Amino acid sequence: MGGSESKTTDLKHEIYFSDEEKAKVNHVFCSISHGKKSFNKENLQHFMTPVLDLPISGKLFELIDGPLPHQTHHHHHRLHAHQNHSQEVHLQHFASHLGQLLKGSIADLARTCVFLASSSQNSVSAQDLVKLVTSFLHSYEKLLSAHCTAYQSWIFADAFNSHDQLAVSLLKDLLKSGEANSENSHHTGGVTLTEEAVEGWLNKCLLFSLIMKQVFHGAFQFYQQEPHQITFLPRVPQVRDTNWSRFKTMLDFPTVLFLNFALNAELQSQWKLVFSNSLHGNSFSQLLQHIRNKGPSFIVIKDKDGHVFGGFASVSWEINPKFTGNSSCFLFKVKPFFQIYTSTGYNANFMYLNHQVQTLPNGLGMGGQFEYFGFWIDQSFDRGHSKAGARGNTTFGSPQLSAHTEFQVDCIEVWAVGRLERKEEDEDDDEDTTDEAAKAGPRSILDKLASEDKAILDFVDRGTKHDALRDEPIVEETKAHSTIISPF
């Protein structure tokens, strides 16, 4: 199929691409084929090596070499007939498939997922789908490490198996539905998922839908501008004013990607470390000094058993005998699994901070109630608790976040998030930040995307919402890195 120029099947690129983009398609094709009229599997795999694993790029060649979706009933037989024969792909056929990969619908994306992950036509095992999602998470990190200056501003902790854990967490609802519909399966490996089920999951999981589209753009090097000028979606935040020679974070790439995506769009561009017990000591007074009046922030806690959890504070931390914050606050867990717990609406006990008083608890907590917090750090600093009833924490619906109800603190990091504004140019690094963005309430990620990112979201089919997109301002350079920061 890939070796023929069928006018009836290979004209979809005329719909997908503008004249300017068609020139880019030609350029990509020439790069893959080395200027020849066609390319083979080895050519494509070599071209995609910087981004995709060989098994994925090999399956992608089979997809591109095969028929377009409305002819897939012939595809299974054709693959077996030619599995030992080197196929060649020509320009028009390549362009039509490329259009569907880069600009197709969620249904097209689901079809691609199933094809890349499975040897069967219309279904995929849960185990194979987890492997595919994990592979794309690794590919996205490869892409960012090569081209994204925001990623390059970080020195992440070793990820170990975090990519796999994030993949399983993203697929959790789909895997549960697959288990419920599988009569003979008692574990994930035996669950089979249909193309329709995968499509339903992709409609809900915008994080992975964006990653998959972005990886395809990167693998084919299909950019309308230099890669270092692109705002990659989903975003990795730029780190500001963090001295990596003195500090080693406990956060790995999947954790930062996951937590940043949970934020309102206007808070995703920058993070700044404001407290770490490895830098500032195991002192509650030091914690108070460094986190107050810093605007929205993440507090991340690691207990002595290795569980990592915490909360997003939507407003500045302040000493107050009453609870503060708003419904934009949430709790999270990122080890040994990834999960966000948002407001239940049951009460407004979002944030609590008090110190050296006689009649009230002294410490920092989020959710629940006095002596029964979603998580709590005592003013002694070295201990805390995480409690939840049978239905979870009343404020956030979260279960117990720590390994044990009462836990010992190992590490605490607090990161201020969002674009931090200095009061004056000569002010020191402990500048105050405003809470206006957090108080404004939830906003869509679409509110802050630059105009060049419209194409990456076209497949989501959100219609006129794209008209509200606007450019991002320039991100400031970090002190820790000497690279020049390009516009984001």
N, C-alpha and C positions, 0 to 999 in steps of 0.2 A: 504493500500500500504506500509506504513512504517513498518508494522509488518511482512512483507515477505521478503525473501532473493532472489530476482529475478536476475538471472545471466544476463538476457538480458537488464535490466534497471539500475543495480547498479554497473557497472564496470567503470564508468567515473573517479572515484578516482584514478584508475590505471594510467590514463593519467595526471591528475592534480598534483599528489604528488610524490616527490622523496621518496626513501626508508627512509631517515631520517625524512621527513615530515610525512610519514605514521605512524611512531612511535609516533609523536606528535598528530596526529589525534586520535590514540588509547588512548593516555593519556587524551585528552580532552573528548572523549566519556566516559571513565571510571569516570572522574570527574563529568560529568553530571548525569550519571546513577548510581553513587555510587557503581561501580564495578559489576553491574548487566548486563544482556545481552541486555537490552533495557531501554529506558527512556520514560517518558510521558510529557505532557505539563507542569505540575507543576514542574517537575525536571528541565526542561529547563528554565522556568521563574525564578526559584530560583537562578539558576546558573548565569543568565544574569542581575539580579537585580542591581548590581553596575553600569551598563552602560545603559541598555535599559529600557524604560518605559514598564509597564505590557501589555498595549494593543499592542505594537509593538512586544514584545517577544512572546505574544500569537499568533499573526498573523504569526510570523516567524516559530513557531512550526507547524502551518497548512501548511506552505510552505514546510518544511522539511518532514513532515508526508505524503505529497502528492507525486504525480508522478513527474518524471523529465519532462522538457519542451516538448519533443516530444510526451508525452502522456497526455498533459493538457486537451484535449477534453473530457477525462473521469473525470477530477478533480471536476468539478462543481457538478456532480451528486453524486460523492463519498462523498463530504463534507456534502451534505444534508442528505445522507443516514446514516452518522455516527456522526452527530453533537452532539448527546447526548451520544456517546460512547467514552470511554477513549481509545485513540489510543496509540500504542507503536512503537517506532522507533528503529531499529537495526543498527548495526555498518556500514555495507556496504552501506545501503541506506543513512545514515547520512553522510558518507564520500563523496558520490557522490554529494549531495546537498551542502556540505561544500565547495567542490572544485569549484562549480559554484559561490558560494557567495564570496569566497576569490580570485578566479583566473579566473572567467568567463569574457566574453566580455562585451562591453557596452550594447549590446542587452540583455544579461542576467541580467545586472544591471537594465535596464529599465523595464524588466519583473518583477523583484523583487520589484521595486518602485511601480508599478501599483498594484501588489498583496498586498503589505503591506498597501497601502493607500486606497484601494477601496474594495468594496464588489462584484463588477462586474469583469468579466474576462479580457477584453481587453481595458478598458478605465478607466479613473479616473476623478473625478471632480477637478477643480482648487482649490477649498477650501480644499479638502482632501489632495491634494498634498502639499499645503502650510503648513498644519498641520504636514505632514510627514517630510518635510525639516526642519521645526522648531524643531521637536522632535530630529532629528539627530544632529542639531546644539547643543542642550542641552546635548545630549549623548556624543558628542565629547568633550565638556567642562568637563563633569564628568570624562571622560577618562584621559584628560590632567591634571586635578586637582589631580588625584590619582597617576599618573606615570611620568609626564613631569616636569623636574626641571626648564625648561625655563618658563613654565606657573607659577610655584610656586615662581618665582622671582618677579611676579607682585602682586600688590594689586589693582585690577580693581575697577572702579566705578560700582555702581549698574546698571545692564543692563536694568531694567524695561521691555520695549517691544522691545528691540533691536534685539533679536533673530527672532522675528516675522517680523520686518522690513527688516532684512537681507534676510530672506527667500523669502519675496515678491519681493525684489530687484533682487535676483538671478533668480527668475522665471519670471521676467518682460517680457522679449521677448516672452517666451512661452505663458504667459497669454494673451498677445496682439494678438498673432497668433490665439489662441483659441477663443478670442472674435470676431476676423474677420471672423472665420469660423463657428460661431454659429449664426444662424438666429434669434433665439428667446431670446438671452441672452443680458441683459443690465447691468450686473454686474458680478463680478468674481465668485460668488457662483453658477451661472447657466452655467458656461463654462465647457464643457466636453473635455478631452484631450485623444487622442489615445496613445497606447503603442509606436507606431512609432514616434509620436510627442515628447514623453518623451525621447526616444532614441536620437533623434536629439538634444534635449536640453542638455542631458548629454554629448554628444560629444563636445559641446561648453563650458559647465560649468565644467571645470576641478576642480575648488575649491570644488564643492559638490561631484563630483565623487570620489575625494580623501578622503573626509570626510566620505562618505558612506563606502568605503572599509576599512578605518582605524577603524571605529566604529565596523564593523563586526569582524575584527581581535581582537579588544579589548573585545567585548562581548563574543567571544569564547575563549579568552585568548590564541590565537594562535600566539605565538612568538617563534622565534628561539634563542632568547637571553633575558636577563632580561629587562622588560619594561623600566626601568629608563635609559637604555643604548641606547634606540631607538631614532632616529630623527623622531618625529611624523610629518606627512605631511597631510595637509598644516601646515607650521611652525608657532609657536608663538616665537617671539624673546626673547632672554635672556636680562634682564635689567641689565645694568652696573651702578654702583656708584650712585644709587638713594636712598636717605634717606627717607624711607616711614614714619618715625616718624614725619617728618617736612612737608611732601608734600602729597596731595591727588589729584590724576589725575582725569580728566574728562573723560578719555577713558575707555570704557568697553571692555569686551572680544570680542564681535562680531566686534567692530570697529578696534581693533588691528589686529585681524585675517584678516579682509578684506583689510586693508591698507598694511599689511606686504606682503600679497599674490600678491599685485599689483607691488611690487618691483622686480628688477632683482634678481636672485637667490643669488648672492654673497653679497647682502645687507640685507638678511633676518635673519641673525643669531643673531644680537645684536642691541639693541636700548639704547641710553643714553639721559636722560633729560639734556638739556643745558640751557633752559629758561622756567620759569613759572612766570606769573605776581603775583601769590599767594606767591611765594618765593622771587622774585627779585623786586617786586613793579611795579606799573603802570608807567613805565619810558621807553621812547624810547631809551635813552642813555644806559640804562641797557640792553635792548634788543640787541642793537648793540654790546655791549661789550661781550655778551655771545654767540651770534650766528655766529660771523665772524670766518672764517678759521676753521670750524668744519666739513667740508666735506658734503656729501649728508645729507639732513634733511627733516623732515616733520614739517610744521608749521600748527597748528590746532587752529582755532578761534571759539569761541562761542559768539554769539551776545546776546543782552539783551532779545531777543525774543525766545531764546533757540535753534536756528538753529546752527548746528556745521558743519564747512567746512574748507577748507584750500588748501594747495598745497604741492607737493613734489619738493624740490629744488635739482637738480641732481649734483650740484657743490656747493662749499662753497659760502656763502653770502659775498659779498665785496661791499664797497662803490664805486660807479661807475656812472658817468653821462650817461652811455649807458646801454642797456639791456645786461644781461649775461645769462648763462645757455645753455641748449641744448634740443633737442627733446625728451629726456628721462623725462623731467619735465612733471608734470600733475597736474590738479586741481581735487578736490573731494568734495563730500558732504556726510555726514554720519548721519545727523539728519535734517529732519524727515525721510529721505530715504538714501539709499546707491547708489552712482554712481561715476565712474571715468571718467574724461574728458581728453583725450590725445591730443597731438599736431595735429592741422589740416594741418600744413605745409604752411599756408597762410603767416605767418611772423615768426620772431625769437624773439619776445618780451616775453621771458620766465620769467626772473627775473630782478627786478629793486630795488636798494637800494641807497638812497641818504640822506644827512643830512646837514643842515645849509648852504645851497647855495641859492643865490638870484634869479637865473633865471630858475631853474628847480624845479619840485615837490620834496618835502622833505618827505620821508616815505618809506614804503616797499610795493611792489606790484608784482603781477604775471599776465601775459597775458593782451591782449588788447593794450592800448596805454595810454599816459599821460591823466589824468583826466577821463579815461574810462577803468579802469582795471578790470580784472576778479575778483580780490579782492585787496583792498588797505587798508593799515593801515597808517594813518597820523602820522607825527612825534609828534603830541600832544598825541598820543597813545590811547586816549579814544574814537576815532571815526574812521570810515572808510567808504568805499563804495564797492559795487559789481554791475557792470553794464554789460549789454549784449544787442545786437541788436536782431532783429526778428529771425535771424539765429544763435544766440548765440555769445559768445565771439570769436573774430577773431582768436586768438592764439590757443584756446583749444575747441572752440565750446560749451562752458559751458553756461548755463542760469544764471540768477541772483542767487547767492548762498545764500545770506543773506535773512532774512524775508522781509526787506525793502531795497531799493536801497542805502540809507544812513543808516548806523547802528551804534549803540553804542557797544563798546567792553565790554564783560563780562570777558572772560578768554582767555588767549593765552598760548599755550604750544609749545615748539620747541624741537624736538627729533632728535638727530644725529643718523644715521642708518648705519649699516655695522660694520665690525670688526675694532674697533678703536685701532690704534697702538701708544704706547707711544714712544716719541723720546728718552727718557732715563728712566731707571727704577725708579729713584727717582723724576721724574717730577710730578707736581701736577695734580689734576683732570681735569684741563682745557687744556689738551694736544690737539695739532693740529691733524687733520686727513687728509689723502690724498684723492684726487679726481680722482685718476687714474681709479678706478673701474667704477665710473659713466661715465667717458669720453669714456670708452671702447665701449659703445653702448649696446643695449638690448641683453640679453642672456636668454636662456631657463632655467626654473627651473631644468631641467634635468642636467645642467652643474655642479651643486653642490651637488647632492644627494650622500649619502654614498652608498657603494655597497650593504649593507644589505637592502636598500630600493628598490632594483630592482623589487622584487616581487610585491610590492604595486602598481607599475605602469605597470605591464605586461598587464593588461586588456585594457590599452589605445591603444595597438597595434601600437607602434611607432618604431618597428623594431630595426635596428642597432643603433639608437640613444642611447640606453641603454649602449652600449659599452663604451661610454665616461664618465660614472659615476665614481666618485672617493670619497674617504672617507673625512669626515669633521674633522678638527682639534679640539682639546679640547677647550671648552668654559670656560672662567675664572669665578670664583665665584663672586657673587655680595657682596657688603659690607652690604647690608640690610638684607641678609638672611644667616643663618649659615649652611644651607644644603650643602652637598658636591655635586659639579656639576659633573655629569658623562659625558663621551665623547659623543659629538653630531656631 
